[in-house]
Amino acid sequence: MQDLAAVGTGWFPEPVESTDTRDARGGSCNRLLDGEGCPGGPITVLIPCYNHADYVAEAIASVVAQDHPGVRLHVVDDGSTDGSAEVIRAALDRVSTVECRFDRQSNRGVARTLNSMVDRVETDLVAILNSDDRYAPNRLSRILALRNSGAPFFAFSGGRVFNSEDAAEAESFSRDQARMFAACAGFPTVGFGLLACHLPVSSSNFVFSRDVFDRAGGFHPESVFAEDRGFVMRCLPHVEPVFVADILWGYRLHRANSWKSLQHLRTQALQDDWRRYAAAAEKGGANPVAPVPWRWRRYFRLFARMVNRSIDEQPLATLIPGDWISRTEWSNRFSGDVIPADIEQEAMASLLESCQRSRQAGEVDAPDLAVLRHRCSEYWTALRARLEVVR
Protein backbone atom coordinates (compact mmCIF):
# COMPACT_ATOMS: atom_id res chain seq x y z
CA MET A 1 0.00 0.00 0.00
CA GLN A 2 1.24 3.48 -0.82
CA ASP A 3 2.11 5.56 2.24
CA LEU A 4 0.92 9.16 2.13
CA ALA A 5 3.01 11.83 3.73
CA ALA A 6 0.68 14.59 4.83
CA VAL A 7 0.61 18.32 5.11
CA GLY A 8 -0.59 19.31 8.58
CA THR A 9 -1.70 16.70 11.06
CA GLY A 10 -3.24 14.04 8.84
CA TRP A 11 -1.43 10.86 7.87
CA PHE A 12 -2.22 7.45 6.39
CA PRO A 13 -0.48 4.49 8.04
CA GLU A 14 -0.55 0.87 7.00
CA PRO A 15 -3.80 -0.66 8.33
CA VAL A 16 -3.43 -2.78 11.44
CA GLU A 17 -5.78 -5.29 12.96
CA SER A 18 -6.88 -4.67 16.51
CA THR A 19 -6.17 -7.35 19.12
CA ASP A 20 -8.35 -5.76 21.79
CA THR A 21 -11.23 -7.75 23.21
CA ARG A 22 -14.79 -6.49 22.80
CA ASP A 23 -16.48 -6.03 26.12
CA ALA A 24 -19.97 -7.29 26.91
CA ARG A 25 -21.51 -3.96 26.03
CA GLY A 26 -20.28 -4.00 22.44
CA GLY A 27 -17.15 -1.81 22.32
CA SER A 28 -16.27 1.85 22.71
CA CYS A 29 -19.40 3.19 21.04
CA ASN A 30 -21.77 1.62 23.53
CA ARG A 31 -19.62 2.72 26.45
CA LEU A 32 -19.91 6.30 25.21
CA LEU A 33 -23.46 6.22 23.92
CA ASP A 34 -24.36 9.38 25.85
CA GLY A 35 -21.26 11.16 24.55
CA GLU A 36 -19.64 11.42 28.01
CA GLY A 37 -15.88 11.61 27.68
CA CYS A 38 -16.22 11.68 23.90
CA PRO A 39 -15.50 15.14 22.39
CA GLY A 40 -18.15 15.94 19.83
CA GLY A 41 -20.20 12.89 20.82
CA PRO A 42 -20.54 9.42 19.28
CA ILE A 43 -20.65 9.14 15.50
CA THR A 44 -21.71 6.54 12.94
CA VAL A 45 -19.56 6.02 9.86
CA LEU A 46 -21.44 4.74 6.80
CA ILE A 47 -19.65 2.75 4.10
CA PRO A 48 -21.81 1.96 1.04
CA CYS A 49 -20.07 -0.56 -1.20
CA TYR A 50 -20.65 -1.53 -4.81
CA ASN A 51 -18.04 -3.72 -6.53
CA HIS A 52 -15.06 -2.52 -4.50
CA ALA A 53 -13.77 -5.88 -3.29
CA ASP A 54 -10.20 -4.71 -3.87
CA TYR A 55 -10.56 -1.65 -1.63
CA VAL A 56 -13.29 -2.00 0.97
CA ALA A 57 -11.20 -3.81 3.61
CA GLU A 58 -8.78 -0.90 3.59
CA ALA A 59 -11.65 1.55 4.07
CA ILE A 60 -12.97 -0.47 7.03
CA ALA A 61 -9.51 -0.63 8.60
CA SER A 62 -9.18 3.15 8.42
CA VAL A 63 -12.43 3.55 10.38
CA VAL A 64 -11.38 1.03 13.01
CA ALA A 65 -8.07 2.92 13.41
CA GLN A 66 -9.80 6.18 14.40
CA ASP A 67 -8.58 7.72 17.65
CA HIS A 68 -12.04 9.15 18.32
CA PRO A 69 -13.54 6.86 20.98
CA GLY A 70 -17.22 7.00 20.00
CA VAL A 71 -17.29 5.35 16.56
CA ARG A 72 -19.90 3.00 15.14
CA LEU A 73 -19.62 1.46 11.69
CA HIS A 74 -22.37 0.45 9.27
CA VAL A 75 -21.45 -1.19 5.95
CA VAL A 76 -23.98 -1.97 3.20
CA ASP A 77 -23.20 -4.06 0.15
CA ASP A 78 -25.36 -2.57 -2.60
CA GLY A 79 -25.75 -5.65 -4.79
CA SER A 80 -22.07 -6.14 -5.62
CA THR A 81 -21.15 -8.90 -8.06
CA ASP A 82 -17.39 -9.05 -7.41
CA GLY A 83 -17.29 -10.77 -4.01
CA SER A 84 -17.33 -7.55 -1.98
CA ALA A 85 -19.73 -9.06 0.57
CA GLU A 86 -17.31 -11.84 1.48
CA VAL A 87 -14.45 -9.35 1.84
CA ILE A 88 -16.59 -7.15 4.09
CA ARG A 89 -17.59 -10.05 6.32
CA ALA A 90 -14.00 -11.18 6.71
CA ALA A 91 -12.85 -7.64 7.54
CA LEU A 92 -15.60 -7.06 10.10
CA ASP A 93 -14.97 -10.43 11.73
CA ARG A 94 -11.52 -9.13 12.70
CA VAL A 95 -12.91 -5.99 14.38
CA SER A 96 -13.25 -6.07 18.16
CA THR A 97 -13.17 -2.42 19.24
CA VAL A 98 -15.94 -0.83 17.17
CA GLU A 99 -19.62 -1.75 17.06
CA CYS A 100 -20.34 -2.87 13.49
CA ARG A 101 -23.37 -3.60 11.37
CA PHE A 102 -23.41 -5.19 7.92
CA ASP A 103 -26.35 -5.43 5.52
CA ARG A 104 -26.76 -6.66 1.95
CA GLN A 105 -29.36 -5.49 -0.56
CA SER A 106 -30.14 -5.59 -4.26
CA ASN A 107 -28.62 -2.67 -6.13
CA ARG A 108 -30.41 0.61 -5.31
CA GLY A 109 -27.78 3.19 -6.23
CA VAL A 110 -25.71 5.39 -3.95
CA ALA A 111 -28.29 8.11 -3.19
CA ARG A 112 -31.06 5.74 -2.10
CA THR A 113 -28.59 3.56 -0.23
CA LEU A 114 -27.16 6.46 1.75
CA ASN A 115 -30.62 7.80 2.58
CA SER A 116 -31.72 4.45 3.98
CA MET A 117 -28.48 4.09 5.92
CA VAL A 118 -28.84 7.52 7.52
CA ASP A 119 -32.45 6.69 8.44
CA ARG A 120 -31.14 3.78 10.53
CA VAL A 121 -28.46 5.79 12.33
CA GLU A 122 -28.95 6.13 16.10
CA THR A 123 -26.26 8.75 16.73
CA ASP A 124 -26.63 12.49 16.21
CA LEU A 125 -23.49 12.65 14.06
CA VAL A 126 -22.87 10.86 10.77
CA ALA A 127 -19.84 10.46 8.51
CA ILE A 128 -19.61 8.85 5.09
CA LEU A 129 -16.67 6.92 3.70
CA ASN A 130 -16.84 5.51 0.21
CA SER A 131 -15.61 1.95 0.01
CA ASP A 132 -12.63 2.87 -2.18
CA ASP A 133 -11.37 5.74 0.04
CA ARG A 134 -9.84 5.93 3.50
CA TYR A 135 -9.50 8.12 6.59
CA ALA A 136 -6.48 9.39 8.44
CA PRO A 137 -6.69 7.96 11.99
CA ASN A 138 -7.21 11.39 13.60
CA ARG A 139 -9.81 12.57 11.08
CA LEU A 140 -12.94 12.33 13.18
CA SER A 141 -11.39 13.64 16.39
CA ARG A 142 -9.92 16.66 14.56
CA ILE A 143 -13.21 17.52 12.89
CA LEU A 144 -15.54 16.88 15.81
CA ALA A 145 -13.41 18.99 18.14
CA LEU A 146 -14.70 21.99 16.16
CA ARG A 147 -18.38 21.32 16.76
CA ASN A 148 -20.33 23.39 19.26
CA SER A 149 -22.31 20.93 21.33
CA GLY A 150 -25.76 20.28 19.89
CA ALA A 151 -25.42 22.82 17.07
CA PRO A 152 -26.20 21.96 13.45
CA PHE A 153 -22.99 20.75 11.86
CA PHE A 154 -21.51 20.04 8.46
CA ALA A 155 -17.76 19.67 7.92
CA PHE A 156 -15.19 18.44 5.44
CA SER A 157 -11.42 18.39 5.29
CA GLY A 158 -8.52 18.58 2.93
CA GLY A 159 -7.79 15.39 1.01
CA ARG A 160 -5.26 13.77 -1.24
CA VAL A 161 -5.54 11.60 -4.34
CA PHE A 162 -3.82 8.25 -3.88
CA ASN A 163 -3.23 4.94 -5.64
CA SER A 164 -4.20 6.37 -8.99
CA GLU A 165 -3.85 4.08 -11.97
CA ASP A 166 -2.63 7.08 -13.95
CA ALA A 167 -0.04 9.36 -12.32
CA ALA A 168 -0.59 12.11 -14.88
CA GLU A 169 -4.32 12.08 -14.19
CA ALA A 170 -3.71 12.34 -10.45
CA GLU A 171 -1.45 15.32 -11.02
CA SER A 172 -4.08 16.96 -13.22
CA PHE A 173 -6.70 16.34 -10.54
CA SER A 174 -4.48 18.06 -7.95
CA ARG A 175 -3.94 21.03 -10.26
CA ASP A 176 -7.70 21.38 -10.65
CA GLN A 177 -8.05 21.34 -6.86
CA ALA A 178 -5.38 24.03 -6.58
CA ARG A 179 -7.24 26.20 -9.09
CA MET A 180 -10.46 25.83 -7.12
CA PHE A 181 -8.91 26.79 -3.79
CA ALA A 182 -7.06 29.70 -5.40
CA ALA A 183 -10.43 31.02 -6.59
CA CYS A 184 -12.13 30.34 -3.27
CA ALA A 185 -9.57 32.43 -1.41
CA GLY A 186 -11.56 35.40 -2.73
CA PHE A 187 -14.97 34.23 -1.45
CA PRO A 188 -16.24 35.46 1.92
CA THR A 189 -17.62 32.17 3.29
CA VAL A 190 -17.28 28.44 2.90
CA GLY A 191 -20.83 28.44 1.52
CA PHE A 192 -19.90 30.64 -1.44
CA GLY A 193 -16.91 28.42 -2.10
CA LEU A 194 -19.21 25.41 -2.25
CA LEU A 195 -21.57 27.11 -4.69
CA ALA A 196 -18.66 27.76 -7.01
CA CYS A 197 -16.65 24.56 -6.57
CA HIS A 198 -17.28 21.10 -5.21
CA LEU A 199 -14.45 21.45 -2.70
CA PRO A 200 -15.17 18.26 -0.72
CA VAL A 201 -14.82 16.27 -4.00
CA SER A 202 -17.00 13.44 -2.72
CA SER A 203 -19.64 12.49 -0.14
CA SER A 204 -16.82 10.42 1.32
CA ASN A 205 -15.54 13.68 2.83
CA PHE A 206 -18.78 14.59 4.66
CA VAL A 207 -19.38 14.77 8.41
CA PHE A 208 -22.79 16.11 9.44
CA SER A 209 -25.48 16.13 12.09
CA ARG A 210 -28.77 14.38 11.48
CA ASP A 211 -30.79 17.59 11.75
CA VAL A 212 -28.89 19.12 8.82
CA PHE A 213 -29.44 15.98 6.75
CA ASP A 214 -33.17 16.01 7.48
CA ARG A 215 -33.58 19.70 6.71
CA ALA A 216 -31.68 19.33 3.43
CA GLY A 217 -33.92 16.42 2.45
CA GLY A 218 -31.09 13.91 2.14
CA PHE A 219 -29.57 12.86 -1.16
CA HIS A 220 -31.90 13.35 -4.10
CA PRO A 221 -32.93 9.84 -5.22
CA GLU A 222 -33.19 10.83 -8.88
CA SER A 223 -29.66 12.19 -9.08
CA VAL A 224 -27.34 10.10 -11.21
CA PHE A 225 -24.37 12.49 -11.33
CA ALA A 226 -22.71 14.18 -8.33
CA GLU A 227 -25.64 13.67 -5.95
CA ASP A 228 -23.23 14.74 -3.20
CA ARG A 229 -22.84 18.24 -4.64
CA GLY A 230 -26.60 18.86 -4.70
CA PHE A 231 -26.89 17.66 -1.10
CA VAL A 232 -24.17 20.08 0.04
CA MET A 233 -25.91 22.98 -1.68
CA ARG A 234 -29.22 22.21 0.03
CA CYS A 235 -27.44 22.12 3.41
CA LEU A 236 -26.23 25.72 3.03
CA PRO A 237 -29.45 27.49 4.07
CA HIS A 238 -29.30 25.59 7.35
CA VAL A 239 -25.63 25.54 8.36
CA GLU A 240 -22.38 27.27 7.51
CA PRO A 241 -19.94 24.40 6.82
CA VAL A 242 -16.67 23.98 8.67
CA PHE A 243 -13.56 23.39 6.58
CA VAL A 244 -10.51 21.69 8.12
CA ALA A 245 -7.55 22.41 5.86
CA ASP A 246 -5.33 19.51 6.94
CA ILE A 247 -5.23 16.32 4.88
CA LEU A 248 -7.46 13.92 6.79
CA TRP A 249 -8.98 11.94 3.95
CA GLY A 250 -7.69 9.95 0.99
CA TYR A 251 -9.52 9.85 -2.35
CA ARG A 252 -8.81 6.92 -4.62
CA LEU A 253 -8.84 7.86 -8.29
CA HIS A 254 -9.36 4.85 -10.56
CA ARG A 255 -11.09 3.84 -13.77
CA ALA A 256 -14.43 3.12 -12.13
CA ASN A 257 -14.90 6.60 -10.59
CA SER A 258 -18.41 7.71 -11.54
CA TRP A 259 -17.49 11.36 -12.01
CA LYS A 260 -15.42 10.38 -15.04
CA SER A 261 -17.96 8.08 -16.66
CA LEU A 262 -20.94 10.45 -16.25
CA GLN A 263 -19.46 13.75 -17.45
CA HIS A 264 -22.02 13.99 -20.26
CA LEU A 265 -24.71 14.56 -17.62
CA ARG A 266 -22.89 17.43 -15.91
CA THR A 267 -24.67 20.49 -17.32
CA GLN A 268 -28.19 19.21 -16.69
CA ALA A 269 -27.17 18.06 -13.21
CA LEU A 270 -25.80 21.51 -12.36
CA GLN A 271 -29.02 23.18 -13.48
CA ASP A 272 -31.08 20.73 -11.43
CA ASP A 273 -28.88 21.36 -8.36
CA TRP A 274 -29.37 25.12 -8.61
CA ARG A 275 -33.11 24.79 -9.10
CA ARG A 276 -33.39 22.62 -6.00
CA TYR A 277 -31.07 24.91 -4.04
CA ALA A 278 -33.14 27.98 -4.86
CA ALA A 279 -36.33 26.20 -3.79
CA ALA A 280 -34.75 24.99 -0.55
CA ALA A 281 -33.31 28.41 0.29
CA GLU A 282 -36.65 30.15 -0.16
CA LYS A 283 -38.18 27.87 2.46
CA GLY A 284 -35.82 29.43 5.00
CA GLY A 285 -33.01 28.25 7.22
CA ALA A 286 -30.95 29.11 10.27
CA ASN A 287 -27.61 29.93 8.60
CA PRO A 288 -27.10 33.69 9.17
CA VAL A 289 -24.43 33.87 6.44
CA ALA A 290 -26.19 31.63 3.91
CA PRO A 291 -25.10 32.47 0.33
CA VAL A 292 -28.47 33.77 -0.85
CA PRO A 293 -29.46 37.02 -2.62
CA TRP A 294 -31.46 38.49 0.26
CA ARG A 295 -28.59 38.30 2.75
CA TRP A 296 -25.73 39.24 0.41
CA ARG A 297 -27.80 41.74 -1.57
CA ARG A 298 -25.05 43.38 -3.59
CA TYR A 299 -22.39 40.72 -3.39
CA PHE A 300 -24.49 37.80 -4.65
CA ARG A 301 -25.24 39.47 -7.98
CA LEU A 302 -21.54 40.22 -8.54
CA PHE A 303 -20.60 36.67 -7.51
CA ALA A 304 -23.04 35.13 -9.99
CA ARG A 305 -21.80 37.33 -12.82
CA MET A 306 -18.05 36.92 -12.28
CA VAL A 307 -17.63 33.33 -11.11
CA ASN A 308 -17.44 30.24 -13.29
CA ARG A 309 -18.61 26.94 -11.88
CA SER A 310 -15.72 24.79 -10.71
CA ILE A 311 -13.34 23.73 -13.47
CA ASP A 312 -15.69 23.64 -16.43
CA GLU A 313 -15.72 27.41 -17.14
CA GLN A 314 -19.51 27.53 -17.04
CA PRO A 315 -20.75 30.91 -15.69
CA LEU A 316 -22.93 30.60 -12.61
CA ALA A 317 -25.34 33.12 -14.09
CA THR A 318 -26.29 30.55 -16.76
CA LEU A 319 -27.20 27.99 -14.11
CA ILE A 320 -29.18 30.09 -11.62
CA PRO A 321 -32.94 29.78 -12.17
CA GLY A 322 -34.58 32.62 -14.11
CA ASP A 323 -35.31 35.73 -12.06
CA TRP A 324 -34.36 34.19 -8.70
CA ILE A 325 -31.91 36.94 -7.76
CA SER A 326 -34.01 39.93 -8.79
CA ARG A 327 -37.17 38.42 -7.33
CA THR A 328 -35.71 37.70 -3.90
CA GLU A 329 -32.86 40.09 -3.13
CA TRP A 330 -35.08 42.96 -1.91
CA SER A 331 -38.31 41.07 -1.24
CA ASN A 332 -40.12 41.85 2.00
CA ARG A 333 -40.99 38.18 2.19
CA PHE A 334 -37.46 37.37 3.32
CA SER A 335 -36.93 38.95 6.70
CA GLY A 336 -33.95 38.77 9.02
CA ASP A 337 -30.53 40.33 9.29
CA VAL A 338 -28.44 41.01 6.22
CA ILE A 339 -24.66 41.02 6.02
CA PRO A 340 -23.15 44.28 7.38
CA ALA A 341 -22.33 46.74 4.58
CA ASP A 342 -18.63 46.97 5.42
CA ILE A 343 -18.13 43.20 5.29
CA GLU A 344 -20.09 42.94 2.06
CA GLN A 345 -18.00 45.73 0.53
CA GLU A 346 -14.78 44.00 1.58
CA ALA A 347 -16.06 40.76 0.06
CA MET A 348 -16.78 42.48 -3.24
CA ALA A 349 -13.31 44.01 -3.34
CA SER A 350 -11.76 40.63 -2.54
CA LEU A 351 -13.75 38.94 -5.32
CA LEU A 352 -12.66 41.51 -7.89
CA GLU A 353 -9.03 41.20 -6.82
CA SER A 354 -9.19 37.40 -6.89
CA CYS A 355 -10.68 37.32 -10.39
CA GLN A 356 -8.06 39.73 -11.67
CA ARG A 357 -5.27 37.74 -10.05
CA SER A 358 -6.51 34.45 -11.50
CA ARG A 359 -6.57 35.89 -15.01
CA GLN A 360 -3.01 37.13 -14.67
CA ALA A 361 -1.57 34.10 -12.91
CA GLY A 362 -2.95 31.41 -15.23
CA GLU A 363 -2.35 27.84 -14.05
CA VAL A 364 -1.82 27.15 -10.35
CA ASP A 365 0.78 24.52 -9.50
CA ALA A 366 -0.40 21.49 -7.54
CA PRO A 367 2.38 21.90 -4.89
CA ASP A 368 0.71 25.18 -3.88
CA LEU A 369 -2.48 23.35 -2.90
CA ALA A 370 -1.64 22.98 0.79
CA VAL A 371 -0.89 26.69 1.13
CA LEU A 372 -4.10 27.61 -0.65
CA ARG A 373 -6.22 25.31 1.53
CA HIS A 374 -4.87 26.88 4.70
CA ARG A 375 -5.26 30.40 3.31
CA CYS A 376 -8.93 29.71 2.64
CA SER A 377 -9.45 28.17 6.06
CA GLU A 378 -7.86 31.10 7.89
CA TYR A 379 -9.81 33.65 5.85
CA TRP A 380 -13.16 31.95 6.39
CA THR A 381 -12.53 31.44 10.11
CA ALA A 382 -11.58 35.08 10.64
CA LEU A 383 -14.59 36.43 8.75
CA ARG A 384 -16.94 34.06 10.50
CA ALA A 385 -15.68 35.36 13.84
CA ARG A 386 -16.33 38.94 12.73
CA LEU A 387 -19.84 38.12 11.61
CA GLU A 388 -20.64 36.43 14.91
CA VAL A 389 -19.40 39.48 16.80
CA VAL A 390 -21.60 41.95 14.92
CA ARG A 391 -24.78 39.93 15.43
Buried (B, 14 or more C-beta within 10 A) or exposed (E): EEEBEBBBEBBBEEBEEBEEEBEEEBBBBBBBBEBEEBBBBBBBBBBBBBBBBBBBBBBBBBBBBBEBBBBBBBBBBBBBEEEBBEBBEEBBEEBBBBBBBBBBEEEBBBBBBBBBBBEEBEBBBBBBBBBBBBBBBBBBBBBBEBBEEEEBBBBBBBBBBBBBEEEEBBEBBBBBBBBBBBBBBBBBBBBBBBBBBBBBBBBBBBBBBBBBBEBBBBBBEEBBBBBBBBBBBBBBBBBBBBBBBBBBBBBBBBEEBBBEEEEEBBBEBBBBBBBBBBEBBBEEBBBBBBBBBBBBBBBBBBBBEBBBBBBEEBEBBEBBBEEBBEBBBEEEEBEEEBBEEEBBEBBBEBBEEBBEEBEEEEEBEBEBBBBBBBBBBEBBBEBBEEBEEEE
